[in-house]
């Protein structure tokens, strides 16, 4: 056996260091290094019965046998890319109380009606799990459950019961007896995740891990954990809202940045088939500083409302606050507005917000954000049936975005009659009932707005 070696792993970025230091030299985080012993445990102690390694030609590998396992939730299947893939490892994180355990318990109860499912809880007792199942009214007759935190014991249960789906709630409480460190430490989380990843590949069972998050909103544990698994999803719960958004941050078997929307009810999580109807709940009277835009999330368009407020600086430097948008990008576009249109906002505070708790991660909302700012600055409300999208360049040009035709059709379905879009995204065939104004520059977009009733 090799001599045990001690290294220090950064919990923020996963970088390894030979000795402890206060600041990680890779990501500059403070007090993020944790001790990890490697080489102290023989690999055979972490093994399990699985298929031996074989070398085959890629063209000879059968793909039809690896069919997906539907979860019973269309929104969850959308984020997963069509369902759970046998042998894959899925990690889901979120705030406490967001509904991770509730959603997975509902999924397990439904899937158990078709194939064997094992739900392992390390944070609740079986009695608490049964009470929650009764409250939600779930058909739990075929669902097998266990309260266990030892990884070796759980592996034995998996090999004995041979389930198609395994849920481990949560990875922070699981531990390998042959690894030093308390449950939740860097060494335990890292090795436990690697252990269950190998187990999933060897047995063909789909494994779902529940992960905790830090106060900054990031996944707790070493960063390398996100690289081990096949799919990483984050369940967000905006404060004061009963809606939950599930976003895929990594997916080896589907689209990245896909978004699923759920509603938390007394009977558990319910999927929302038409998210645009929720995020676009606008009042009867149109107010200055509000404009609708359509963003592309994964494989579908979603309509959201952008709001902006421009106010006089009360003292000191002007503030630039963005919620749901990139704050640095907003400040950059305000500079473009001044440079190419001569509109000065140096003596104004600018606040921008995406209604509904949605975060826009693409560039399609650039033009809409600036028009909302101008609407608030001039105290002039934009038409309620106006939809705006487009990417804004530093030279003042309006650049095209992906899937422009689909965005326009989705907006027309929701009753929008006027659109301001990039010139390159103008439809070849006119859209019945919608006037599309294609613009090449930010100045052209302002001229179109000035001519609207």
Secondary structure, DSSP 8 states (H G I E B T S, - for coil): ----EEEEEETTT--EESS--SB-TTT--BS-EEEEEESSS-GGGG--S--------GGGS--TTS-EE--S-HHHHHHHTSSEETT-EEEEEE-TTSSHHHHHHHHHHHHTTTS-EEEEESSS-HHHHHHHHHHHT---SS-EEEE--BHHHHHHHHHHH--SEEEEE-GGG-B-TTS-S-TTSHHHHHHHHHHHHHHHHHH--EEEEEE-B-TTSSBSS-THHHHHSSEEEEEE--TT-SEEEEEEEEETTS-TT-EEEEEEETTEEEE-S-THHHHT---SS--TTEEEEEEEETTEEEEEEEEEEEEE--SSS--EEEESS-HHHHHHHHHHHHHHH----TTEEEEEEETTS----SSTTHHHHHHHHHHHHTT----TTEEE--EE-TTSBEE--TTHHHHHHHHHHTT--EEEEEGGG--SS--TT-EEEEESBHHHHHHHHHT--
